[in-house]
Amino acid sequence: MVTTIIWDAQTGTCQQQFSFHTAPALDVDWQNDVSFASCSTDQKIHVCRLGSHHPIKTFQGHQNEVNAIKWDPQGKLLASCSDDMTLKIWTLSRDTWLHNLQAHSKEIYTIKWSPTGPGTNNPNSNLILASASFDSTVRLWDVERGECLHTLNRHTEPVYSVAFSPDGKYLATGSFDKCVNIWNISSGELVNVYKGSGGIFEVCWNYRGDKVGASAADGTVRFAQSMCP
């Protein structure tokens, strides 16, 4: 039985189990304090609510396993990416996708929304979605228009992780080429490159946005000054 389990963080007890997927679940993301979405190799996305024994919404449209899902900062739009090389945007008011974004030439491994736009600390900047692919590129999307703004193509191996700086002005990307790249979101230009000793699986910023951390396949975790202009 394939389950998604909600745990009480304070007591460590199981609060509820959801057994809606028919194959392994690959990602979950909270919409708010009571609702979350889950995706699976069964190609489906379920939106669930605590206390409910049935999904409040099920999205179908991907033609291969769904690797990652992320709600936008307001919890209105849900982005999903898949091995079918597409990125889809969903909303609870529709049964089909709002946008079907196709540009990558290989599997899309992960996605991340910028901390910008309505409902964020940077409301005057446009909301952007980043997608990372095994085609070694990262793409930045204007979701409102369904258009690709920039293609970031300096990595030479699959890209496993992307992370926006707290102010939404820069993007860190981590690849199996052992590099962490820092990009200017507005121009799409490469700002800095940090070379590690192993393939990069995860990148993140500290809350001030002046340091970037990365975990690698060789078991190391490294930190670097972001050195952004």
LUMBA-181188 format. One record per residue (C-alpha): residue in three letters; x, y, z. Coordinates in steps of 0.1 Angstrom, whole numbers. Example, Ala and Ser with C-alpha at 12.3 -4.5 7.8 and 13.67 -1.06 7.14 Angstrom:
<lumtor aa="ALA" xx="123" yy="-45" zz="78"/>
<lumtor aa="SER" xx="137" yy="-11" zz="71"/>
***
This chain:
<lumtor aa="MET" xx="0" yy="0" zz="0"/>
<lumtor aa="VAL" xx="13" yy="34" zz="-10"/>
<lumtor aa="THR" xx="7" yy="60" zz="17"/>
<lumtor aa="THR" xx="14" yy="96" zz="25"/>
<lumtor aa="ILE" xx="15" yy="101" zz="62"/>
<lumtor aa="ILE" xx="9" yy="133" zz="83"/>
<lumtor aa="TRP" xx="29" yy="134" zz="115"/>
<lumtor aa="ASP" xx="26" yy="156" zz="146"/>
<lumtor aa="ALA" xx="60" yy="173" zz="147"/>
<lumtor aa="GLN" xx="58" yy="177" zz="185"/>
<lumtor aa="THR" xx="47" yy="142" zz="196"/>
<lumtor aa="GLY" xx="60" yy="122" zz="166"/>
<lumtor aa="THR" xx="26" yy="105" zz="163"/>
<lumtor aa="CYS" xx="8" yy="97" zz="131"/>
<lumtor aa="GLN" xx="-22" yy="120" zz="125"/>
<lumtor aa="GLN" xx="-36" yy="106" zz="93"/>
<lumtor aa="GLN" xx="-26" yy="83" zz="64"/>
<lumtor aa="PHE" xx="-36" yy="90" zz="28"/>
<lumtor aa="SER" xx="-36" yy="60" zz="5"/>
<lumtor aa="PHE" xx="-46" yy="75" zz="-28"/>
<lumtor aa="HIS" xx="-16" yy="68" zz="-51"/>
<lumtor aa="THR" xx="-11" yy="35" zz="-68"/>
<lumtor aa="ALA" xx="27" yy="38" zz="-71"/>
<lumtor aa="PRO" xx="55" yy="55" zz="-50"/>
<lumtor aa="ALA" xx="49" yy="92" zz="-41"/>
<lumtor aa="LEU" xx="78" yy="114" zz="-50"/>
<lumtor aa="ASP" xx="69" yy="148" zz="-35"/>
<lumtor aa="VAL" xx="45" yy="166" zz="-13"/>
<lumtor aa="ASP" xx="39" yy="203" zz="-7"/>
<lumtor aa="TRP" xx="16" yy="221" zz="17"/>
<lumtor aa="GLN" xx="-8" yy="247" zz="3"/>
<lumtor aa="ASN" xx="-17" yy="259" zz="38"/>
<lumtor aa="ASP" xx="-21" yy="246" zz="73"/>
<lumtor aa="VAL" xx="-47" yy="220" zz="64"/>
<lumtor aa="SER" xx="-42" yy="211" zz="26"/>
<lumtor aa="PHE" xx="-14" yy="197" zz="7"/>
<lumtor aa="ALA" xx="-6" yy="181" zz="-27"/>
<lumtor aa="SER" xx="12" yy="149" zz="-35"/>
<lumtor aa="CYS" xx="26" yy="135" zz="-68"/>
<lumtor aa="SER" xx="37" yy="101" zz="-78"/>
<lumtor aa="THR" xx="51" yy="78" zz="-104"/>
<lumtor aa="ASP" xx="15" yy="69" zz="-111"/>
<lumtor aa="GLN" xx="14" yy="102" zz="-131"/>
<lumtor aa="LYS" xx="-13" yy="117" zz="-108"/>
<lumtor aa="ILE" xx="-14" yy="147" zz="-85"/>
<lumtor aa="HIS" xx="-38" yy="146" zz="-55"/>
<lumtor aa="VAL" xx="-48" yy="176" zz="-34"/>
<lumtor aa="CYS" xx="-57" yy="164" zz="1"/>
<lumtor aa="ARG" xx="-72" yy="180" zz="32"/>
<lumtor aa="LEU" xx="-66" yy="169" zz="68"/>
<lumtor aa="GLY" xx="-97" yy="151" zz="81"/>
<lumtor aa="SER" xx="-109" yy="142" zz="46"/>
<lumtor aa="HIS" xx="-108" yy="106" zz="34"/>
<lumtor aa="HIS" xx="-109" yy="115" zz="-3"/>
<lumtor aa="PRO" xx="-88" yy="139" zz="-24"/>
<lumtor aa="ILE" xx="-105" yy="173" zz="-28"/>
<lumtor aa="LYS" xx="-89" yy="174" zz="-63"/>
<lumtor aa="THR" xx="-70" yy="150" zz="-86"/>
<lumtor aa="PHE" xx="-50" yy="163" zz="-116"/>
<lumtor aa="GLN" xx="-41" yy="141" zz="-145"/>
<lumtor aa="GLY" xx="-23" yy="151" zz="-176"/>
<lumtor aa="HIS" xx="14" yy="141" zz="-173"/>
<lumtor aa="GLN" xx="24" yy="111" zz="-195"/>
<lumtor aa="ASN" xx="52" yy="99" zz="-172"/>
<lumtor aa="GLU" xx="61" yy="101" zz="-135"/>
<lumtor aa="VAL" xx="56" yy="134" zz="-117"/>
<lumtor aa="ASN" xx="88" yy="143" zz="-100"/>
<lumtor aa="ALA" xx="80" yy="175" zz="-81"/>
<lumtor aa="ILE" xx="51" yy="198" zz="-72"/>
<lumtor aa="LYS" xx="52" yy="233" zz="-57"/>
<lumtor aa="TRP" xx="25" yy="258" zz="-46"/>
<lumtor aa="ASP" xx="31" yy="294" zz="-55"/>
<lumtor aa="PRO" xx="35" yy="318" zz="-25"/>
<lumtor aa="GLN" xx="-2" yy="325" zz="-24"/>
<lumtor aa="GLY" xx="-13" yy="289" zz="-26"/>
<lumtor aa="LYS" xx="-33" yy="296" zz="-57"/>
<lumtor aa="LEU" xx="-12" yy="279" zz="-85"/>
<lumtor aa="LEU" xx="3" yy="245" zz="-83"/>
<lumtor aa="ALA" xx="33" yy="237" zz="-106"/>
<lumtor aa="SER" xx="43" yy="202" zz="-115"/>
<lumtor aa="CYS" xx="72" yy="187" zz="-135"/>
<lumtor aa="SER" xx="76" yy="153" zz="-150"/>
<lumtor aa="ASP" xx="98" yy="128" zz="-168"/>
<lumtor aa="ASP" xx="76" yy="136" zz="-198"/>
<lumtor aa="MET" xx="97" yy="168" zz="-202"/>
<lumtor aa="THR" xx="67" yy="191" zz="-195"/>
<lumtor aa="LEU" xx="60" yy="216" zz="-168"/>
<lumtor aa="LYS" xx="23" yy="222" zz="-160"/>
<lumtor aa="ILE" xx="5" yy="248" zz="-140"/>
<lumtor aa="TRP" xx="-28" yy="239" zz="-122"/>
<lumtor aa="THR" xx="-55" yy="257" zz="-103"/>
<lumtor aa="LEU" xx="-82" yy="242" zz="-81"/>
<lumtor aa="SER" xx="-109" yy="260" zz="-102"/>
<lumtor aa="ARG" xx="-100" yy="240" zz="-133"/>
<lumtor aa="ASP" xx="-100" yy="203" zz="-141"/>
<lumtor aa="THR" xx="-72" yy="206" zz="-167"/>
<lumtor aa="TRP" xx="-39" yy="225" zz="-166"/>
<lumtor aa="LEU" xx="-38" yy="263" zz="-169"/>
<lumtor aa="HIS" xx="-4" yy="262" zz="-188"/>
<lumtor aa="ASN" xx="15" yy="233" zz="-204"/>
<lumtor aa="LEU" xx="51" yy="245" zz="-207"/>
<lumtor aa="GLN" xx="73" yy="226" zz="-231"/>
<lumtor aa="ALA" xx="109" yy="236" zz="-237"/>
<lumtor aa="HIS" xx="132" yy="211" zz="-219"/>
<lumtor aa="SER" xx="146" yy="182" zz="-240"/>
<lumtor aa="LYS" xx="150" yy="157" zz="-211"/>
<lumtor aa="GLU" xx="133" yy="149" zz="-178"/>
<lumtor aa="ILE" xx="125" yy="179" zz="-155"/>
<lumtor aa="TYR" xx="137" yy="170" zz="-120"/>
<lumtor aa="THR" xx="126" yy="199" zz="-98"/>
<lumtor aa="ILE" xx="110" yy="233" zz="-97"/>
<lumtor aa="LYS" xx="109" yy="263" zz="-75"/>
<lumtor aa="TRP" xx="88" yy="295" zz="-72"/>
<lumtor aa="SER" xx="105" yy="329" zz="-66"/>
<lumtor aa="PRO" xx="97" yy="346" zz="-33"/>
<lumtor aa="THR" xx="83" yy="375" zz="-52"/>
<lumtor aa="GLY" xx="49" yy="389" zz="-62"/>
<lumtor aa="PRO" xx="17" yy="392" zz="-42"/>
<lumtor aa="GLY" xx="17" yy="377" zz="-8"/>
<lumtor aa="THR" xx="55" yy="379" zz="-4"/>
<lumtor aa="ASN" xx="81" yy="402" zz="11"/>
<lumtor aa="ASN" xx="89" yy="414" zz="-25"/>
<lumtor aa="PRO" xx="55" yy="423" zz="-38"/>
<lumtor aa="ASN" xx="67" yy="447" zz="-65"/>
<lumtor aa="SER" xx="87" yy="420" zz="-84"/>
<lumtor aa="ASN" xx="71" yy="396" zz="-108"/>
<lumtor aa="LEU" xx="65" yy="360" zz="-98"/>
<lumtor aa="ILE" xx="89" yy="336" zz="-116"/>
<lumtor aa="LEU" xx="91" yy="298" zz="-117"/>
<lumtor aa="ALA" xx="124" yy="280" zz="-122"/>
<lumtor aa="SER" xx="127" yy="245" zz="-137"/>
<lumtor aa="ALA" xx="158" yy="223" zz="-136"/>
<lumtor aa="SER" xx="163" yy="194" zz="-160"/>
<lumtor aa="PHE" xx="185" yy="165" zz="-169"/>
<lumtor aa="ASP" xx="192" yy="183" zz="-201"/>
<lumtor aa="SER" xx="217" yy="204" zz="-181"/>
<lumtor aa="THR" xx="196" yy="236" zz="-183"/>
<lumtor aa="VAL" xx="175" yy="257" zz="-160"/>
<lumtor aa="ARG" xx="146" yy="277" zz="-174"/>
<lumtor aa="LEU" xx="130" yy="308" zz="-159"/>
<lumtor aa="TRP" xx="93" yy="312" zz="-166"/>
<lumtor aa="ASP" xx="68" yy="340" zz="-166"/>
<lumtor aa="VAL" xx="38" yy="319" zz="-155"/>
<lumtor aa="GLU" xx="12" yy="346" zz="-160"/>
<lumtor aa="ARG" xx="20" yy="347" zz="-198"/>
<lumtor aa="GLY" xx="32" yy="311" zz="-200"/>
<lumtor aa="GLU" xx="65" yy="322" zz="-215"/>
<lumtor aa="CYS" xx="102" yy="313" zz="-210"/>
<lumtor aa="LEU" xx="122" yy="343" zz="-199"/>
<lumtor aa="HIS" xx="157" yy="329" zz="-198"/>
<lumtor aa="THR" xx="175" yy="296" zz="-204"/>
<lumtor aa="LEU" xx="204" yy="291" zz="-181"/>
<lumtor aa="ASN" xx="228" yy="268" zz="-199"/>
<lumtor aa="ARG" xx="262" yy="268" zz="-184"/>
<lumtor aa="HIS" xx="260" yy="235" zz="-166"/>
<lumtor aa="THR" xx="273" yy="204" zz="-183"/>
<lumtor aa="GLU" xx="255" yy="177" zz="-164"/>
<lumtor aa="PRO" xx="219" yy="172" zz="-150"/>
<lumtor aa="VAL" xx="207" yy="199" zz="-127"/>
<lumtor aa="TYR" xx="192" yy="186" zz="-95"/>
<lumtor aa="SER" xx="185" yy="217" zz="-74"/>
<lumtor aa="VAL" xx="175" yy="254" zz="-77"/>
<lumtor aa="ALA" xx="171" yy="280" zz="-50"/>
<lumtor aa="PHE" xx="161" yy="317" zz="-52"/>
<lumtor aa="SER" xx="178" yy="342" zz="-29"/>
<lumtor aa="PRO" xx="155" yy="357" zz="-2"/>
<lumtor aa="ASP" xx="151" yy="389" zz="-22"/>
<lumtor aa="GLY" xx="143" yy="370" zz="-54"/>
<lumtor aa="LYS" xx="171" yy="387" zz="-74"/>
<lumtor aa="TYR" xx="194" yy="357" zz="-78"/>
<lumtor aa="LEU" xx="191" yy="320" zz="-84"/>
<lumtor aa="ALA" xx="215" yy="293" zz="-72"/>
<lumtor aa="THR" xx="217" yy="261" zz="-93"/>
<lumtor aa="GLY" xx="234" yy="228" zz="-84"/>
<lumtor aa="SER" xx="244" yy="202" zz="-109"/>
<lumtor aa="PHE" xx="262" yy="168" zz="-111"/>
<lumtor aa="ASP" xx="290" yy="187" zz="-129"/>
<lumtor aa="LYS" xx="301" yy="196" zz="-93"/>
<lumtor aa="CYS" xx="293" yy="233" zz="-98"/>
<lumtor aa="VAL" xx="270" yy="257" zz="-80"/>
<lumtor aa="ASN" xx="261" yy="286" zz="-103"/>
<lumtor aa="ILE" xx="247" yy="319" zz="-92"/>
<lumtor aa="TRP" xx="225" yy="337" zz="-118"/>
<lumtor aa="ASN" xx="210" yy="372" zz="-121"/>
<lumtor aa="ILE" xx="173" yy="367" zz="-124"/>
<lumtor aa="SER" xx="166" yy="399" zz="-143"/>
<lumtor aa="SER" xx="193" yy="395" zz="-170"/>
<lumtor aa="GLY" xx="198" yy="357" zz="-170"/>
<lumtor aa="GLU" xx="235" yy="363" zz="-167"/>
<lumtor aa="LEU" xx="259" yy="340" zz="-148"/>
<lumtor aa="VAL" xx="273" yy="359" zz="-118"/>
<lumtor aa="ASN" xx="295" yy="334" zz="-99"/>
<lumtor aa="VAL" xx="306" yy="297" zz="-101"/>
<lumtor aa="TYR" xx="316" yy="276" zz="-72"/>
<lumtor aa="LYS" xx="333" yy="243" zz="-79"/>
<lumtor aa="GLY" xx="329" yy="215" zz="-54"/>
<lumtor aa="SER" xx="344" yy="180" zz="-51"/>
<lumtor aa="GLY" xx="312" yy="160" zz="-60"/>
<lumtor aa="GLY" xx="280" yy="162" zz="-79"/>
<lumtor aa="ILE" xx="256" yy="187" zz="-63"/>
<lumtor aa="PHE" xx="223" yy="174" zz="-51"/>
<lumtor aa="GLU" xx="209" yy="203" zz="-31"/>
<lumtor aa="VAL" xx="215" yy="241" zz="-28"/>
<lumtor aa="CYS" xx="201" yy="267" zz="-4"/>
<lumtor aa="TRP" xx="205" yy="303" zz="8"/>
<lumtor aa="ASN" xx="208" yy="315" zz="43"/>
<lumtor aa="TYR" xx="181" yy="340" zz="54"/>
<lumtor aa="ARG" xx="203" yy="370" zz="48"/>
<lumtor aa="GLY" xx="210" yy="359" zz="12"/>
<lumtor aa="ASP" xx="248" yy="364" zz="16"/>
<lumtor aa="LYS" xx="257" yy="326" zz="18"/>
<lumtor aa="VAL" xx="249" yy="296" zz="-3"/>
<lumtor aa="GLY" xx="251" yy="260" zz="10"/>
<lumtor aa="ALA" xx="254" yy="229" zz="-11"/>
<lumtor aa="SER" xx="254" yy="191" zz="-4"/>
<lumtor aa="ALA" xx="273" yy="168" zz="-27"/>
<lumtor aa="ALA" xx="274" yy="132" zz="-38"/>
<lumtor aa="ASP" xx="308" yy="127" zz="-21"/>
<lumtor aa="GLY" xx="292" yy="133" zz="13"/>
<lumtor aa="THR" xx="304" yy="169" zz="17"/>
<lumtor aa="VAL" xx="284" yy="200" zz="26"/>
<lumtor aa="ARG" xx="300" yy="233" zz="17"/>
<lumtor aa="PHE" xx="292" yy="269" zz="23"/>
<lumtor aa="ALA" xx="303" yy="299" zz="2"/>
<lumtor aa="GLN" xx="298" yy="337" zz="3"/>
<lumtor aa="SER" xx="273" yy="345" zz="-24"/>
<lumtor aa="MET" xx="294" yy="374" zz="-37"/>
<lumtor aa="CYS" xx="264" yy="389" zz="-55"/>
<lumtor aa="PRO" xx="269" yy="425" zz="-67"/>
***
